[in-house]
Amino acid sequence: ILDLGRVSTALAAARRPPRGRLVALRGDARRLPFPDRAVDVAHTAAFFHHLGVDDARQVLAEMCRVSRRLVLVNDLVRSWVAAASIWALAGVGSRNRLIRHDGRLSVLKSFRQRELLALARAAGSGFRWRLVRTFPYRMTLVGARIDGRPSGETSAS
């Protein structure tokens, strides 16, 4: 498991590491510090709505570059219904200002499905892309590498 971020959540979890190996790095997702096809799966969760279009395109291109097999982007879907629901529920259920304001803003800053899919197709032509909608107002962008064998595999000839 590798966690990369400006403030790594894995650094805090490293005190009680899960089974297996945990590596925590600080870095910039727009310039991943790994060679081409260095990881099996490149994944982000609830991150892309913090990015503008150019940064999102650059991050996706980097994820494609370093991934041998899959690119997964889990994020929010932009929707007025979702924003209004979060506003109403947070107003009733939370006194925390961050939750009351950031939740709605996060939804409104997120990408629409067609926007994220267009960014993915521009960033990674060696991948087959699809979107999976999940409830409520979430989506997962799935990119499977199609341009040859994953790095490290050889053909039997």
ABEGO torsion letter per residue (X at the ends): XBBBBABBAAAAAAABBBBEBBBBBBBBAABBABBBGABABBBBBGAAAABBAAAAAAAAAAAAAABAABBBBBBBBBBAAAAAAAAAAAAAABABAAAAAAAAAAAAABBBAAAAAAAAAAABAABBBBBBBBOBGBBBBBBBBABEBBBGBBBBX
